[in-house]
Amino acid sequence: MAHFDFKPDADAASPLYLQLAQALARAIAEGRFQADEALPSERQLAEDLGLSRVTARKAIERLAEQGLIQRKRGSGNYIRPRLEQPLTRLSGFSEELNQRGFVPGSRWLFRGFAAAQPDEQLQLELHAGERVARLERQRLADGVVMAYELSALPESALPDPEAVGASLYGHLAKLDRAPVRALQHIRALNADARLATLLEVPAGSAVLFITRVGYLADGRAVELTHSYCRSDYYDFVVEMKRD
């Protein structure tokens, strides 16, 4: 078992199982348990910490309710990969995962050119008939599908879509065309059958739908990306201050 200390607070108002769940949640957030690592069983937790199995079971159930662990029948409880992404910093998917110790990956569905759709013409300020470089892929963290993503860029900004590897922003940086600012809109929706298959979730599952338009320093729009993110793996965080 990963190093884990738990000292019950006899004076606390919260019940023992909740104290344990909170301590385990902190340990997960601090990286003492890795993504896809098996959480100790309720029996092992109870024995190692000197608690009842009922307390351990209720703590594990609370972690499952919070989406921190995934229960696999006949196998055990596993730490869910989870990406906490701040809304005040412009960064790519691969960059965020690397900073948190995950291994980013892409499962490509399409890389090539296509005629710009009306919304792409509008957002990227293109003329009718212009082509875009289109990238369609599933985004993975440690082999787990986290999101489905569809990006469109002006052909002049991305003349060779096939050359894009794991990181679009990393590739654009090499071309000196990486966005320096972006506008992002987030809303919730329920996954239809196709989207559910792509995200490997049940149909009707809640999904975060994110639209991002990235801009160069001179104000030109260089990227339009639609991302469909699994809500059980994604958290978005923003710091707010009162004047």
PyMOL commands that set and color helices and strands:
alter all, ss='L'
color gray80, all
select helices_A, chain A and resi 16-29+42-49+53-65+93-99+118-124+161-163+168-174+193-199
alter helices_A, ss='H'
color red, helices_A
select strands_A, chain A and resi 38-39+69-72+76-79+83-86+104-115+131-141+144-154+181-190+206-215+221-230+234-237
alter strands_A, ss='S'
color yellow, strands_A
deselect
rebuild
show_as cartoon
